[in-house]
Amino acid sequence: YDGASSLAWKEIRGGYGMHCAFDPADETHMYTQHQHADSTAVTTGKGPSGNWKWEAASSGLPSAADTDQTQGFTGDPFLAIHPADGKKLLIAARKVYRTIDGGKSWTPLGPAIDIESSSNEEVVQVAIDAVKGRYYAGTDRGNIYAARESNPTSWSQIYDAQPWPRPFAALRVDPKDPEVIYASFGFGGPWSVARIRHTGGWPGTWTPEDLTGDLPGNRRLELRGFVRGLVKDPSREALFVGTDKGVYQGRLRGTEWEWFPDNCCLPLTLVSDLEMHPSGGFLVAATFGRGAWKRPLVDFDLQPDRFDVPARNDTLPSSA
């Protein structure tokens, strides 16, 4: 999809598509995956007919047989690209793997978790902070680890506040304050959304705060599954999360977080991912079976949640 009004989408690579990542300096240079880490490929330009040309970018990554147990909530290895260098990427495939040469070679970085023990803890999400030069890894037990880019094999556990082991869902670095990260987790209840603040040297102190507030799942609306995508508004104290019932927006009111459905014209369906366009000023939601949607990243007058148990998978009226 190129942003044209026709809403036409063109298949550029076949197979069971998973994560994609664009080079921040060249939108024609991208990385894609199928179901497993060793399917990662990178574009090498376009052919005479205008079709994309691809080459493998998976040397050193584990095979499909080695990562079949990397399920978490996504069921596939997660890919993250460095915000300032399109040749540097991380992949979560039970452990963290890194390339610094555009996928020509990958090396494992850790962290030193026992993926073969009875707890079977595995990395399912990764994130890169280009400002502070840090890597983050979230596991299917709800823990978060961090390492510095200058010493990428030395990891410190920075978060273990989950009341019970549950999968890690998403992580974002605050776009205005890189000493703050936001994370979301599966299965509802307290600590579905957390803010974690770093102070001191390295590794320093990481102080978690539960932002779940009145997010449905803490109340009568049962969100069966996960708080998935997560976006921090760069201009105000607001968060957006994807759920099994569309998008919810959280706002800080005094000292408490309040959550409102942000679903005007959006189908009440599972939102699998949320992204903020880096320059376009809009929020993009990917849904399960209902396409991709976007809206301007502006402050709407949201209404309290009046749809505790939506009876159908449909679109809310614009007055809701």
C-alpha positions, -999 to 999 in steps of 0.1 A, spaced: 0 0 0 15 33 -11 -9 57 7 -30 64 -25 -67 69 -22 -75 37 -41 -67 16 -10 -51 -9 -34 -26 -34 -18 0 -53 -38 16 -85 -27 54 -80 -29 65 -114 -14 45 -146 -10 42 -169 19 29 -167 55 39 -130 60 50 -118 95 70 -88 105 84 -61 82 110 -33 88 119 -4 66 153 12 64 148 47 80 169 63 53 155 44 22 119 33 20 127 10 -9 150 -10 13 130 -34 35 132 -66 55 105 -92 56 98 -125 73 77 -156 69 68 -177 99 104 -184 111 135 -164 117 155 -181 89 130 -169 63 142 -133 68 149 -115 35 159 -81 23 151 -62 -9 178 -56 -35 158 -32 -57 132 -37 -84 134 -58 -116 125 -46 -151 88 -54 -145 87 -34 -113 86 -64 -90 107 -64 -59 138 -86 -59 148 -104 -27 178 -121 -13 182 -141 19 192 -122 50 193 -150 75 228 -164 78 234 -173 115 197 -173 125 182 -204 141 163 -228 118 125 -234 119 130 -265 139 150 -246 165 123 -219 169 91 -239 168 86 -233 205 90 -195 202 52 -190 205 46 -163 231 15 -145 219 26 -138 183 37 -173 172 67 -159 152 101 -143 158 99 -105 162 120 -81 141 131 -46 151 153 -22 131 176 5 144 158 39 141 189 55 127 208 27 109 190 4 85 218 -22 86 214 -29 123 185 -51 134 175 -74 162 154 -105 161 137 -123 190 140 -160 183 141 -176 218 171 -154 224 182 -121 209 201 -121 176 217 -91 160 230 -81 125 251 -50 119 256 -56 81 220 -56 68 213 -93 74 244 -108 58 253 -124 92 236 -127 126 251 -134 160 233 -144 193 235 -118 221 216 -134 250 202 -127 275 214 -156 297 180 -171 304 175 -209 307 154 -215 276 156 -253 282 145 -254 318 111 -263 331 101 -226 331 111 -225 294 115 -187 294 121 -173 259 125 -139 243 95 -129 223 99 -91 218 128 -67 212 132 -30 210 161 -6 202 167 28 217 189 48 194 192 78 218 207 60 247 221 31 228 201 4 245 186 -29 236 155 -43 253 142 -79 254 108 -90 267 101 -127 275 71 -150 275 73 -150 314 67 -112 315 103 -102 323 123 -74 306 160 -74 301 183 -46 289 218 -42 275 239 -14 261 247 -13 224 283 -9 234 283 -41 254 254 -61 238 261 -95 254 259 -82 290 222 -81 300 205 -69 332 170 -78 343 151 -45 347 115 -57 353 99 -86 371 68 -70 387 42 -93 371 20 -110 398 22 -142 378 41 -154 347 24 -141 316 36 -132 281 52 -99 272 33 -81 245 48 -48 234 75 -23 245 80 14 235 106 39 245 91 73 254 97 95 224 104 125 246 123 108 275 144 78 267 148 71 304 112 59 304 98 28 287 62 15 284 53 -22 283 21 -42 279 13 -78 289 -12 -106 283 -43 -119 300 -57 -88 316 -58 -77 352 -33 -56 371 0 -48 353 -14 -51 318 2 -18 311 33 -6 329 57 24 328 93 18 339 116 47 347 154 44 348 176 64 372 213 64 381 242 48 361 242 15 344 223 -7 351 210 17 377 175 15 392 144 7 371 111 17 389 79 2 376 44 18 378 11 0 370 -9 21 345 -37 -4 340 -62 17 360 -97 11 348 -87 -6 315 -114 -32 307 -102 -66 319 -98 -49 353 -135 -43 351 -165 -61 335 -154 -61 299 -133 -93 296 -105 -89 271 -98 -125 262 -61 -125 254 -37 -96 253 -31 -59 254 -12 -60 221 1 -29 203 13 0 223 20 36 213 30 67 234 17 100 222 47 122 218 29 155 225 9 146 256 4 122 285 -16 96 266 -12 59 256 -29 38 229 -32 1 232 -47 -26 209 -70 -51 225 -95 -79 215 -121 -51 214 -104 -24 193 -82 4 205 -83 20 240 -67 53 249 -53 59 283 -50 94 298 -35 106 331 -62 123 351 -46 138 382 -27 108 397 -48 80 381 -50 66 345 -84 64 329 -90 44 297 -115 52 270 -125 33 238 -110 49 208 -130 31 181 -150 56 162 -154 41 126 -130 13 137 -145 -23 136 -148 -39 171 -123 -66 163 -89 -78 175 -62 -52 170 -29 -70 166 -6 -41 163 -4 -3 166 22 20 150 27 58 149 38 71 115 71 88 122 64 119 101 27 117 89 12 125 123 -13 95 124 -19 63 142 -21 30 123 -40 -1 136 -36 -36 121 -66 -58 127 -72 -95 125 -94 -100 94 -107 -64 90 -78 -47 73 -56 -17 84 -69 16 96 -55 50 104 -66 82 122 -49 115 129 -30 117 161 -51 144 176 -69 148 209 -105 137 203 -133 142 229 -136 105 239 -166 91 258 -166 67 287 -169 30 279 -206 23 273 -201 -10 255 -190 -34 283 -199 -65 263 -202 -56 226 -228 -80 211 -213 -80 176 -182 -74 156 -193 -42 140 -185 -5 137 -195 19 164 -215 50 152 -195 82 151 -214 95 181 -203 67 203 
